[in-house]
Amino acid sequence: MPEARRPRMSEPLRWPAGVLNSVILAADDASTFAHARRLGFAGVDVDLRPGDLDSRERLHRLRAAQAATGLAIPSLVLGEHSARGGLGDADPTIAALAGRDVLLALDWAAELAADVILVPFFARGDLADDEAIDRAAAAFRPLCERAAERGVTLCYEGTLPADGVRRLADGIESPAFGCYFDLANATRIGLDGATEIRALGSLVRRVHVKDAGAQPGRIRPGRGLVDFEECAEALREIGYDDWLVLETPPSLPELVGRDLSFVRSVFPELDGGSAWPRFGMFTYDFGRGESAALVETCRLYGLEAVQLGRDLLDECLESPDLIEPFVSLLTENGIEIAALAGYRNLVAPDPAVRRENIDYIARCLEHATRFGTSVVATETGTRNPASDWLHSPENRSAATWALLCEALEELVSVAERHCALLALEATVSNVLATESQIEELFERFPSPNLQLVLDPYNYVSRHLLPAQKRITAAFLDRCEHRFVLAHLKDVRLEGAGVTTPEFGTGSFEQRPYLEFLRERRPDLPLILEHLPLHHVPTAVGRARDLSS
């Protein structure tokens, strides 16, 4: 079939951002769509589970989720075809079942305003030889006629290289057939994604964005083998102007937000997204029962996020029935709880205090999602008996490190059970003080439920001040995928761990840090700390000036 290449667009390309529903770990479709909207996605691709098409229950739930969020459903995915067998199966009964699925999915597409049905060909469904390709083409032809009548495209996704997909398309001869191109699939089978995109041309009707590594589906985008920049250029060359849908590792919303930020950094044509910057503050200045005052202050200063801690957090943890109305009050006023400020000394010298601290962080992890966040932040602590934030020579001992690992063993397990993220804030005065220690911890605890608070100021000791710009840039680059929360403050000439000034009043070079946040992690709210409330407008003004 001759190719009708897309013409080059006279207007700049804009690609809407979508996400496969299974990527966002959530309780149900309503929660998935709500998280997707908050993260800045324009649509959610829906993977239909076995039995869905024979019942209208999930269809009704999906329509309700659409209505509540205003998000599109760009595509429906017939994921069962890979395991059970699909349109090219040698068993005519299996192939007939696959055809029936497509017809039923066309009815769903009409009700959900989806214009693509993804028909996968992996595992048993793989089109392994010419005979299988011919069988699939013969099955696709009448189905594509029905799809064309409804304005729907049936999209192949599988392991065929571009010439195999073209052979399939030539056998079908329908404008209602296309390819759902996956950037990682090509790489994993020894092909170059950009070359395949150029060879497919206008047959590319949808694009899955993920990365390829040793294990399929487990690597965050930008950490693997896919050449995203060249794939983006190839899509521009063929005039692609449709959805980019994340099929990244299934993760809690904050980690999906990071992945979307990465994708935006290499696909600047990606449409939508939250406005940057979004500023926030700690709630430490507000006592029990002062939620209304917190809201008033946030509105006065234009703050959109808080890191919830101390009195207001303790009040909710002690009376969990207060959580829902508290969160509703903040949400109604456009205020997000970016994280819980658990902050407890995990290596306290007093064993009873250490046990109490670990139990407190565990309680925060158990309740985190009820606050609309997955993130619980804490320091690691110190052996200094006078203060949780003062250095002790014992912090560098093997025994203290063992105490920290013992606490994390317990807390990471709690985080995993409760779909929460334990975010560690390192500092030169605590047991977790250096980047090398961070790497050691993540090697020991590879769980995605262990992450970092982005506070680059904490690593800049007096000895590192002359090199702070260079070492900070390297740290941000190495750990970009681990940050789930960002702080704004400063460092004096004495270095971190001595005094902590407010943002823009010290010696830290802020502009490169803000550029990193804007360009690579715009999903992170910026939490101001170590300043009186009435200084917030000045600090916000400094940050805006430096980032302009």
Secondary structure, 3 states (H helix, E strand, C coil): CCCCCCCCCCCCCCECEEEEHHHECCCCHHHHHHHHHHHCCCEEEEECCCCHHHCCHHHHHHHHHHHHHCCECCEEECCHHHHHCCCCCCCHHHHHHHHHHHHHHHHHHHHHCCCEEEEEECHHHCCCCHHHHHHHHHHHHHHHHHHHHCCCEEEEEECCCHHHHHHHHHHHCCCCEEEEEEHHHHHHCCCCHHHHHHHHHHHEEEEEECCCCCCCCCCCCCCCCCCHHHHHHHHHHCCCCCCEEECCCCECHHHHHHHHHHHHHHCCCECCCCCCCCEEEECCCCCCCCHHHHHHHHHHHCCCEEEEEHHHHHHHHHCHHHHHHHHHHHHHCCCEEEEEECCCCCCCCCHHHHHHHHHHHHHHHHHHHHHCCCEEEEECCCCCCCCCCCCCHHHHCHHHHHHHHHHHHHHHHHHHHCCCEEEEECCCCCCCCCHHHHHHHHHHCCCCCEEEEECHHHHCCHHHHHHHHHHHHHHHHHHHHHEEEEEECCCCCCCCCCCCCCCCCCCCCHHHHHHHHHHHCCCCCEEECCCCHHHHHHHHHHHHHHHC
